[in-house]
Amino acid sequence: MALPASYQAALDYIFNYVDYERRRSVPYTEQAWDLGRMRRALAALGDPHQQPRFVHIAGSKGKGSTAAMVEAVLRASGLRVGFYSSPHLHTVRERIRVDGQLIGRDELVRLLDRCRPAIEATPGITTFEILTLLAFVHFAEQGVPWVVLEVGLGGRLDATNVVTPAVSVITPISFEHTAILGNTLDQIAREKAGIIKPGVPVVTAPQEEEAFAAIAQVAGQRGSRLEAVGHRWRWTAVADGLEGQVLDVERLANGRPAFALSGLRLSLLGAHQQANAVTALAALCEAVEAGAAVTEAGLRRGLATVYWPGRLEVLRPPDAEGPAVVVDSAHNDASARLLRSALAHYFRGRRLRLVVGVSTDKDLAGILSALAEDAERLVAVRSRHPRAADPRLVVEAARGVGLSQAQVASADTVADGLALALDGADADRVICAAGSLFVAAEAREAWLAWHPDAFSAADWAWEAEPPDFSWQITAQRPAPGPA
């Protein structure tokens, strides 16, 4: 099924500009990553980014999950809320949402037509800047009072960093994009801390000592109160299974509990999501101070129902009929360690088969050292993304961490790799597709083609772009369920 011509033309126009998500061979300088471009284009459109209140979120790991939780709670509390995230799993429309709904194709076409004069009057504007511009205009037109704004890359020079938010949030810092952001945690943290604005409170997730020191110093220099999760905020997991997690959370003041919530249910899996949830809670408390009418009922419902696919997502739970199937977006050694720990926890005793594809700028040896050392089998794949690494590099790295030639295979596509991993797998196995968000996305799309009944009508996989897959989703989309 082809996309509508006007929408396809809009995508062609947007992605014809310089796209740093698809090519990273550019210097990380203020000339290449010029916030002045965004400010000039926004000024030509009436400065739409000055209308809503923002929760601005940067970090190496967990920023998308944390952002999704903040958005879910605001919406469940009855607030109208915009959400800007990147990259996308299945459709570019995921990046711009209001009240949980993807921006419509016709709406994106209309917005682009409105913004085109400003875009074309801004030399050097990039694809990400155009999408960010469209998001700001859309949120202003919709009149949403709150927007959850996820940083694309870094923070200091990111196109989103033109806002003055109600609260800045920095999720865990780890080694990523070292050729761009720096090769120490201090350097990377300072780039992320570039979103901290003078006098605006900042919430940080638990950090390595070096990263925390950098964030604290920047916050102090800018007169921004720092709320550190893991210091005054603490939590206990009272339940943790495939059906979700349950947390007790408290915030200390003068060494004593000043704020406590028990029995918070969290739909996302993994111990790392507990820290993300508490970080989201701390950010929401700051939003309340800035006027957001968050309710306890909304908080509980938002965390219990948050939808953030492709992150430790169980597509098929374990049962007597066959293996469990999991997708995850682990893309560096730190996230790979978290994934391996979570798989060991949730699928204790089951042998692991991996489907792995990475982007060319990732630490492949670090990822596989953390993830694949005790894997029964690994299938190397390449996603459709232009920056996807050659599977032969994955095979070589897998051999380097101790897997034998018989344990390693490769496939031309993620779908073929997933099928190969599933071949002969029984209920004592767990299949995990990981290495990048793009691999997780294509694994979800393949699973939808094979098992459409496993996906709700609202799942983004039904909106997958581009449409020219080697396999096609031919099943009928289910009727929408209850809200």
C-alpha positions as CSV (number, residue, x, y, z in Angstrom):
1,M,0.0,0.0,0.0
2,A,1.6,3.2,-1.1
3,L,1.6,6.3,1.0
4,P,-0.5,9.3,-0.2
5,A,1.4,11.2,-2.8
6,S,1.3,14.5,-0.9
7,Y,2.6,12.9,2.3
8,Q,5.3,11.0,0.4
9,A,6.3,14.3,-1.2
10,A,6.5,16.0,2.2
11,L,8.8,13.2,3.5
12,D,11.0,13.5,0.4
13,Y,11.3,17.2,1.0
14,I,12.1,16.9,4.7
15,F,14.7,14.2,4.3
16,N,16.3,15.8,1.3
17,Y,18.0,18.2,3.7
18,V,21.1,17.4,5.6
19,D,20.2,14.6,8.0
20,Y,22.7,14.1,10.8
21,E,20.8,11.0,12.0
22,R,21.7,9.3,8.7
23,R,25.3,10.6,8.4
24,R,27.5,11.7,11.2
25,S,30.6,12.7,9.3
26,V,30.2,16.3,10.3
27,P,32.2,18.4,12.7
28,Y,30.5,19.1,16.1
29,T,30.9,22.8,15.9
30,E,28.6,25.8,16.4
31,Q,28.8,26.4,12.7
32,A,27.4,23.0,11.8
33,W,25.1,22.7,14.7
34,D,23.9,26.3,14.7
35,L,21.1,27.2,17.1
36,G,20.9,30.6,15.4
37,R,19.3,28.8,12.4
38,M,16.5,27.6,14.6
39,R,16.0,30.9,16.3
40,R,15.7,32.7,12.9
41,A,13.3,30.2,11.5
42,L,11.2,30.3,14.7
43,A,11.2,34.1,14.7
44,A,9.8,34.1,11.1
45,L,6.9,31.9,12.4
46,G,6.1,34.0,15.4
47,D,8.2,32.2,18.0
48,P,5.8,29.3,18.6
49,H,8.2,27.7,21.1
50,Q,7.6,30.5,23.6
51,Q,3.9,29.4,24.2
52,P,3.9,26.1,26.1
53,R,5.7,25.0,29.3
54,F,8.4,22.4,28.6
55,V,9.9,19.5,30.4
56,H,13.2,19.2,28.5
57,I,15.0,15.9,28.7
58,A,18.6,14.9,27.7
59,G,20.7,11.9,28.5
60,S,22.5,8.9,27.1
61,K,20.2,6.1,28.3
62,G,16.5,6.2,29.3
63,K,15.6,9.7,28.1
64,G,12.9,8.3,25.8
65,S,11.5,6.1,28.5
66,T,11.6,8.9,31.1
67,A,10.0,11.3,28.6
68,A,7.2,8.8,27.8
69,M,6.5,8.4,31.6
70,V,6.3,12.1,32.2
71,E,4.0,12.5,29.1
72,A,1.8,9.6,30.2
73,V,1.3,11.0,33.7
74,L,0.5,14.5,32.5
75,R,-2.1,13.2,30.0
76,A,-3.6,10.7,32.6
77,S,-4.0,13.7,34.9
78,G,-6.3,15.3,32.4
79,L,-3.8,17.8,30.9
80,R,-3.4,18.4,27.1
81,V,0.2,17.6,26.3
82,G,2.5,17.6,23.4
83,F,5.4,15.1,23.0
84,Y,8.4,15.4,20.7
85,S,10.8,12.5,20.5
86,S,13.4,11.0,18.3
87,P,14.3,8.9,16.4
88,H,11.2,7.0,15.5
89,L,10.4,3.3,15.5
90,H,8.0,2.9,12.5
91,T,6.8,6.3,11.3
92,V,8.1,9.8,11.4
93,R,4.7,10.8,12.7
94,E,5.6,9.3,16.1
95,R,8.0,12.2,16.7
96,I,5.2,14.7,17.0
97,R,2.2,13.8,19.2
98,V,-0.6,15.6,21.0
99,D,-2.6,13.8,23.6
100,G,-0.9,10.5,22.6
101,Q,-2.0,10.7,19.0
102,L,0.5,10.7,16.1
103,I,0.4,13.8,14.0
104,G,-1.9,13.1,11.0
105,R,-0.4,12.8,7.5
106,D,-2.5,15.6,6.1
107,E,-1.6,17.8,9.1
108,L,2.1,17.2,8.6
109,V,1.7,18.2,4.9
110,R,-0.2,21.3,5.9
111,L,2.3,22.3,8.5
112,L,5.2,21.9,6.0
113,D,3.4,24.1,3.6
114,R,3.0,26.8,6.3
115,C,6.7,26.5,7.4
116,R,8.2,26.1,3.9
117,P,9.0,29.9,3.4
118,A,10.8,30.0,6.8
119,I,12.6,26.8,6.0
120,E,13.8,28.0,2.6
121,A,14.9,31.3,4.0
122,T,17.2,29.6,6.5
123,P,20.4,28.5,4.8
124,G,21.9,25.3,6.2
125,I,18.8,24.1,8.0
126,T,18.8,20.4,8.6
127,T,16.2,17.6,8.6
128,F,16.1,17.4,12.4
129,E,15.7,21.2,12.7
130,I,12.8,21.1,10.2
131,L,11.0,18.4,12.2
132,T,11.6,20.3,15.4
133,L,10.3,23.5,13.8
134,L,7.1,21.6,12.7
135,A,6.7,20.3,16.2
136,F,6.9,23.7,17.8
137,V,4.4,25.1,15.3
138,H,2.0,22.2,15.8
139,F,2.1,22.4,19.6
140,A,1.4,26.2,19.4
141,E,-1.5,25.7,17.0
142,Q,-3.0,23.0,19.2
143,G,-2.7,25.3,22.2
144,V,-1.2,22.6,24.5
145,P,-0.1,24.0,27.8
146,W,2.7,21.4,28.4
147,V,5.2,19.8,26.1
148,V,7.6,16.9,26.9
149,L,10.6,17.6,24.7
150,E,13.3,15.0,24.1
151,V,16.8,16.1,23.0
152,G,18.0,14.5,19.8
153,L,21.7,14.4,20.3
154,G,23.9,15.9,23.0
155,G,22.1,18.9,24.4
156,R,24.1,22.1,24.2
157,L,23.8,22.4,20.4
158,D,20.7,20.4,19.9
159,A,17.9,22.0,17.9
160,T,15.5,21.6,20.9
161,N,17.8,23.8,23.1
162,V,16.1,27.0,22.1
163,V,13.5,26.7,24.8
164,T,13.5,27.9,28.4
165,P,11.8,25.0,30.2
166,A,10.0,24.7,33.4
167,V,12.3,21.9,34.4
168,S,15.4,20.3,32.8
169,V,16.0,16.6,33.2
170,I,19.2,14.6,32.6
171,T,18.9,10.8,32.5
172,P,22.0,8.5,33.0
173,I,25.1,9.5,31.1
174,S,27.3,6.8,29.5
175,F,29.7,6.6,26.6
176,E,28.0,7.3,23.3
177,H,28.8,9.4,20.2
178,T,32.3,9.8,21.6
179,A,33.6,11.1,18.2
180,I,31.1,14.0,18.6
181,L,30.4,14.6,22.3
182,G,33.8,13.7,23.8
183,N,35.6,10.6,25.1
184,T,35.2,11.1,28.8
185,L,32.0,11.1,31.0
186,D,32.9,14.6,32.0
187,Q,32.9,15.9,28.4
188,I,29.7,14.1,27.5
189,A,27.9,15.2,30.7
190,R,28.8,18.8,30.0
191,E,27.3,18.6,26.6
192,K,24.1,17.1,28.0
193,A,24.1,19.7,30.8
194,G,24.0,22.3,28.1
195,I,20.2,22.2,28.4
196,I,20.4,23.7,32.0
197,K,19.0,27.2,31.9
198,P,19.8,29.9,34.5
199,G,17.4,29.6,37.5
200,V,15.5,26.6,36.0
201,P,15.5,23.6,38.3
202,V,17.2,20.5,37.0
203,V,16.6,16.8,37.9
204,T,19.3,14.3,37.3
205,A,19.0,10.5,37.4
206,P,21.6,8.5,39.3
207,Q,24.9,9.1,37.6
208,E,28.5,8.0,37.7
209,E,30.5,10.2,40.0
210,E,32.4,11.9,37.1
211,A,29.2,12.7,35.2
212,F,27.3,13.9,38.4
213,A,30.2,16.3,39.3
214,A,30.0,17.9,35.9
215,I,26.2,18.3,36.0
216,A,26.4,19.7,39.5
217,Q,29.0,22.2,38.5
218,V,27.0,23.5,35.5
219,A,23.9,23.7,37.6
220,G,25.8,25.7,40.3
221,Q,27.2,28.1,37.7
222,R,23.8,28.8,36.3
223,G,22.0,29.1,39.7
224,S,19.8,26.1,39.0
225,R,18.6,24.0,41.9
226,L,19.7,20.4,41.4
227,E,17.4,17.6,42.4
228,A,19.4,14.3,42.4
229,V,17.5,11.0,42.2
230,G,19.4,8.5,44.3
231,H,20.3,11.1,46.9
232,R,17.1,12.5,48.4
233,W,14.9,10.3,46.3
234,R,14.9,6.5,46.9
235,W,12.8,3.6,46.0
236,T,12.2,-0.1,46.6
237,A,10.9,-2.7,44.1
238,V,8.2,-4.8,45.9
239,A,7.3,-6.8,42.8
240,D,9.0,-7.3,39.4
241,G,7.8,-9.8,36.8
242,L,6.8,-9.9,33.1
243,E,3.4,-8.4,34.0
244,G,5.2,-5.3,35.3
245,Q,6.8,-3.8,38.4
246,V,5.6,-2.3,41.6
247,L,7.6,0.4,43.5
248,D,7.5,2.2,46.8
249,V,9.0,5.6,46.5
250,E,9.9,8.3,49.0
251,R,11.7,11.7,49.0
252,L,13.7,12.7,52.0
253,A,14.0,16.2,53.6
254,N,16.5,16.6,56.4
255,G,17.0,12.9,56.5
256,R,13.3,12.1,57.0
257,P,10.6,11.0,54.5
258,A,8.7,14.1,53.2
259,F,6.9,12.5,50.3
260,A,6.0,8.9,49.8
261,L,4.0,6.8,47.4
262,S,3.5,3.1,47.8
263,G,2.4,0.5,45.3
264,L,3.2,2.4,42.1
265,R,2.7,0.1,39.2
266,L,5.0,0.4,36.2
267,S,4.3,-1.3,32.9
268,L,7.9,-1.0,31.6
269,L,10.3,-3.8,32.4
270,G,13.8,-3.7,33.8
271,A,15.5,-2.5,37.0
272,H,16.8,0.5,35.0
273,Q,13.2,1.6,34.4
274,Q,12.7,1.9,38.1
275,A,15.3,4.7,38.2
276,N,13.7,6.2,35.1
277,A,10.3,6.2,36.8
278,V,11.6,7.9,39.9
279,T,13.4,10.5,37.7
280,A,10.1,11.1,35.9
281,L,8.4,11.5,39.3
282,A,11.0,14.0,40.5
283,A,10.5,15.9,37.2
284,L,6.8,15.9,37.6
285,C,7.1,17.3,41.1
286,E,9.0,20.2,39.6
287,A,6.3,20.6,36.9
288,V,3.7,20.8,39.7
289,E,5.7,23.6,41.3
290,A,5.4,25.3,37.9
291,G,1.7,24.9,37.7
292,A,1.0,21.5,36.2
293,A,-2.1,20.0,37.8
294,V,-0.8,16.4,38.3
295,T,-3.0,14.1,40.3
296,E,-2.1,11.0,42.3
297,A,-4.6,9.1,40.2
298,G,-3.0,10.4,37.0
299,L,0.4,9.5,38.3
300,R,-0.6,6.0,39.1
301,R,-2.5,5.5,35.9
302,G,0.2,7.0,33.7
303,L,3.0,4.9,35.0
304,A,0.8,1.7,34.9
305,T,-0.2,2.2,31.3
306,V,2.8,4.0,29.7
307,Y,3.4,2.8,26.1
308,W,7.0,2.8,24.9
309,P,7.6,-0.1,22.5
310,G,10.9,-1.5,21.5
311,R,12.4,-1.2,24.9
312,L,12.7,-4.6,26.7
313,E,9.4,-5.4,25.0
314,V,8.2,-9.0,25.2
315,L,6.5,-9.8,21.9
316,R,5.9,-13.4,22.9
317,P,6.0,-14.5,26.5
318,P,7.5,-17.8,27.4
319,D,5.1,-20.8,27.4
320,A,5.1,-24.5,26.7
321,E,4.6,-24.0,23.0
322,G,7.8,-22.1,22.1
323,P,10.5,-19.5,22.9
324,A,10.0,-16.1,24.3
325,V,10.7,-13.2,21.9
326,V,12.0,-9.9,23.1
327,V,13.1,-6.7,21.3
328,D,15.3,-4.0,22.8
329,S,17.1,-0.9,21.6
330,A,20.3,-1.4,23.6
331,H,22.9,0.5,21.6
332,N,26.0,0.9,23.8
333,D,27.8,-1.3,26.3
334,A,26.0,0.2,29.3
335,S,22.6,-0.5,27.9
336,A,23.7,-3.9,26.7
337,R,24.7,-4.8,30.3
338,L,21.3,-3.7,31.6
339,L,19.6,-5.8,28.9
340,R,21.6,-8.9,29.7
341,S,20.9,-8.5,33.4
342,A,17.1,-8.1,32.7
343,L,17.0,-11.1,30.4
344,A,18.7,-13.2,33.1
345,H,16.2,-11.9,35.6
346,Y,13.0,-12.4,33.6
347,F,14.0,-15.5,31.7
348,R,16.1,-17.3,34.3
349,G,17.4,-20.7,33.1
350,R,16.5,-20.1,29.4
351,R,19.3,-20.2,26.7
352,L,19.7,-17.0,24.9
353,R,19.7,-16.5,21.1
354,L,20.5,-13.0,19.8
355,V,19.7,-11.1,16.6
356,V,22.1,-8.2,16.6
357,G,22.6,-5.3,14.3
358,V,24.3,-2.0,15.1
359,S,25.1,1.4,13.6
360,T,28.6,2.1,12.3
361,D,29.4,4.6,15.1
362,K,28.7,2.2,18.0
363,D,31.1,0.3,20.2
364,L,30.4,-3.1,18.8
365,A,33.0,-4.9,20.8
366,G,31.7,-3.3,24.0
367,I,28.1,-4.2,23.2
368,L,28.8,-7.8,22.4
369,S,31.2,-8.2,25.4
370,A,28.3,-7.2,27.6
371,L,25.5,-9.1,25.8
372,A,26.7,-12.1,23.9
373,E,29.5,-13.9,25.8
374,D,27.2,-16.6,27.1
375,A,24.7,-16.6,24.2
376,E,23.9,-20.0,22.6
377,R,23.6,-18.5,19.2
378,L,24.0,-15.1,17.5
379,V,22.6,-14.0,14.1
380,A,24.2,-10.8,12.7
381,V,21.9,-8.6,10.7
382,R,21.8,-5.2,9.0
383,S,18.8,-2.9,9.3
384,R,17.6,-0.7,6.5
385,H,19.1,2.4,8.2
386,P,21.9,4.0,6.1
387,R,24.3,3.9,9.1
388,A,23.8,0.2,9.7
389,A,27.1,-1.7,10.0
390,D,28.0,-4.6,7.8
391,P,27.0,-7.9,9.5
392,R,30.5,-9.2,8.8
393,L,31.7,-6.8,11.5
394,V,29.2,-8.2,14.0
395,V,30.3,-11.8,13.1
396,E,33.9,-10.9,13.7
397,A,33.2,-9.2,17.0
398,A,31.1,-12.1,18.1
399,R,34.0,-14.5,17.5
400,G,36.2,-12.0,19.4
401,V,34.1,-12.5,22.6
402,G,34.4,-16.3,22.4
403,L,31.5,-17.5,20.3
404,S,32.5,-20.3,17.9
405,Q,32.0,-20.4,14.2
406,A,29.1,-22.8,14.7
407,Q,27.4,-20.4,17.1
408,V,27.4,-17.4,14.7
409,A,25.4,-16.8,11.5
410,S,24.3,-13.8,9.5
411,A,21.3,-12.8,7.5
412,D,20.5,-10.1,4.9
413,T,17.6,-8.6,6.8
414,V,16.3,-8.4,10.4
415,A,13.3,-10.4,9.5
416,D,15.5,-13.2,8.0
417,G,17.7,-13.1,11.1
418,L,14.8,-13.4,13.4
419,A,13.4,-16.3,11.5
420,L,16.9,-18.0,11.6
421,A,17.1,-17.5,15.4
422,L,13.6,-18.9,15.8
423,D,14.4,-22.0,13.8
424,G,14.4,-25.0,16.1
425,A,14.0,-22.9,19.2
426,D,11.9,-24.5,21.9
427,A,10.3,-23.2,25.2
428,D,13.7,-23.3,26.9
429,R,15.0,-20.5,24.7
430,V,14.6,-16.7,24.6
431,I,15.2,-14.8,21.3
432,C,16.3,-11.2,21.7
433,A,16.7,-8.7,18.8
434,A,18.8,-5.7,19.8
435,G,21.8,-3.5,19.0
436,S,19.9,-0.4,17.8
437,L,16.4,1.0,17.7
438,F,16.2,0.3,14.0
439,V,16.7,-3.4,14.6
440,A,14.0,-3.4,17.3
441,A,11.6,-1.7,14.8
442,E,12.2,-4.1,12.0
443,A,11.9,-7.1,14.3
444,R,8.5,-5.7,15.5
445,E,7.4,-5.2,11.9
446,A,8.4,-8.8,11.0
447,W,6.5,-10.1,14.0
448,L,3.5,-8.1,13.0
449,A,3.6,-9.7,9.5
450,W,3.7,-13.2,11.1
451,H,1.5,-12.6,14.1
452,P,-0.9,-9.6,13.5
453,D,-3.1,-10.8,16.3
454,A,-0.3,-10.0,18.8
455,F,-0.6,-6.2,18.1
456,S,-3.4,-3.8,19.1
457,A,-5.0,-1.6,16.5
458,A,-3.2,1.4,18.0
459,D,0.3,-0.1,17.7
460,W,2.6,2.1,15.7
461,A,3.9,-0.9,13.7
462,W,0.7,-0.7,11.6
463,E,1.9,2.7,10.4
464,A,5.3,1.5,9.3
465,E,7.2,3.5,6.7
466,P,8.6,3.0,4.1
467,P,5.9,0.7,2.5
468,D,8.2,-1.2,0.1
469,F,9.0,-4.1,2.4
470,S,10.2,-7.4,1.0
471,W,7.3,-8.9,3.0
472,Q,4.0,-7.2,3.4
473,I,1.5,-6.8,6.3
474,T,-1.6,-8.3,4.7
475,A,-3.6,-9.1,7.8
476,Q,-6.6,-7.0,8.6
477,R,-6.0,-4.4,11.3
478,P,-8.0,-5.2,14.4
479,A,-10.8,-2.9,15.6
480,P,-9.7,-0.4,18.2
481,G,-10.2,-1.6,21.7
482,P,-11.4,0.5,24.7
483,A,-9.4,3.6,25.5
